[in-house]
Amino acid sequence: MSLLDRLLALVKRMKPGGGTVERTVKSAAWLMSQNVVGRALQLGLLAVLARLVGPAELGLVGIAMLTLSATQNLTTIGLNKALIQKKEQNVDSHLNTTWMLEIGRGVLIAGVLFAIAPLVGGWFFEEPRAVRLIQAIGLSPLLLGFRNPGIVYFQKNLDFHKQFAYKIGGDTSQFVVGVGYALIEPTAWAFVFGFLAADVAKLTLSYAIHDYRPFPSFDFEIAKELIDYGKWLTASSILYFLYIQGDDAFIGWLLTPTALAYYQYTYRFSNAPATELSQVLTSVMFPAYSKLQSDTEELGAAFSKTLRFTALISFPASIGIAAIAPDFVMTVFGEDWMPAVPAMQVLAFYGLMRALAKTVGPVWHALGRPDYITKLSALRVALIAVFIYPMTNAYGIVGTALTVTGIFVFPMLPLDMYIMSNSIDMPMREIYYEFVYPMIASVPMGLTVWYLAGISPFSSLVNLLLLIPTGAVIYGALVLALEFATQWTVTDNFEMIYRKLAS
């Protein structure tokens, strides 16, 4: 039996069953597993490249990825979200048109990147070595444009066991090819070849795992319907790039590729736990919320459970990362990366803010109000534009980190929660109440870990091996103490929406 046959047989055995509630909970478990394994592979690759390739070369990769991300976000039309949001379970009639639109988008992006690469790499960033990297990275959307459009059912039907196989297959290919190339030729091309290998694997797996077979046909009415839903998503996507990666582009332009590598790497690693959690919740809860869009009470209950679970995990993860950042950077990246530590500590709190804010998006999408995200994103971009230059010019990448984090603390997160309060008729105090206990348990844990790291006589590696489990034990003990001393029930946090989704 071939490796592919074994993978397909495993996927069939992993299929979750039961009703909507059971499928939602099982799907969350599968998606969490996918993100843990996938993120481990991706971060493992980045850690290996940090050691073998170095920050200067990886800064060139950052320029190429920024250019790709910009063109992708400029052309996002939210086709899959439109299909998931539809109440009809069967959307086969829309898939051929979706496929043609995605192919057209892929061809467009690849052509644009090939044409503008000399301008972006040679003129804007003043790094001619990035030109070929940008053109090679442009093959990615072209490959993904030909994917089987039937993969939308992985999310729509909560078939995340299939999504797991699809995503991890790509991540594994990226890790193997990227590390293998870096061991032979430690340059920026190691990342590029690994990145493209992941896309080839996903293209293949999309047809192997799902039995839908697209045919070249196009329905203008269907295209209009899909694009009409996605018009706000397009604007949101553009603004998302500006506030998520606009700071990266600004650093690459104002400072150096090395500074860009410092910022991007500390961002990815400091935000990893919170980002992965929010990605799981967004992917699972959007289709689940869509089924509850006509029941405000049930929708509010499900949101409350989701927010509670997010806070329970994100607070200790972010505060813990800030406490162990020096030992982590020295152990994983090496001494050349130590200037990035202060930025990483600030961005750890940015990850916390992102995770909490991510809980509102799926609800607004389910309610048919993606315009909320667009309008708030526009405000956020405007605020970043005002403060990023003076802060970065004065304090380097730490100033950039302080800018994006401070704007999230106020006014963006309070605004998110205020609008959510009005959307689901939930008092603001009930929303903020979900933050109280996780914060009470996390702050003493973080301070203790930070103090122990400061007085430890051991190496950075030993410190990591000792402090991470120590922090987990302290947080767990404080959570249990709060469980016994107050009305806060930890079991409720882990049940999440299991009962509240039942109608």
Secondary structure as UniProt FT lines:
FT   HELIX           3..13
FT   HELIX           20..52
FT   HELIX           55..74
FT   HELIX           79..85
FT   HELIX           92..117
FT   HELIX           118..124
FT   TURN            128..129
FT   HELIX           130..137
FT   HELIX           139..145
FT   HELIX           149..151
FT   HELIX           152..156
FT   TURN            157..158
FT   HELIX           160..184
FT   HELIX           189..209
FT   HELIX           220..244
FT   HELIX           246..254
FT   HELIX           257..290
FT   TURN            291..294
FT   HELIX           296..332
FT   HELIX           335..340
FT   HELIX           341..358
FT   TURN            359..360
FT   HELIX           361..366
FT   TURN            367..368
FT   HELIX           371..395
FT   HELIX           397..407
FT   HELIX           408..412
FT   HELIX           413..424
FT   HELIX           428..455
FT   HELIX           460..485
FT   HELIX           490..495
FT   TURN            496..501
//
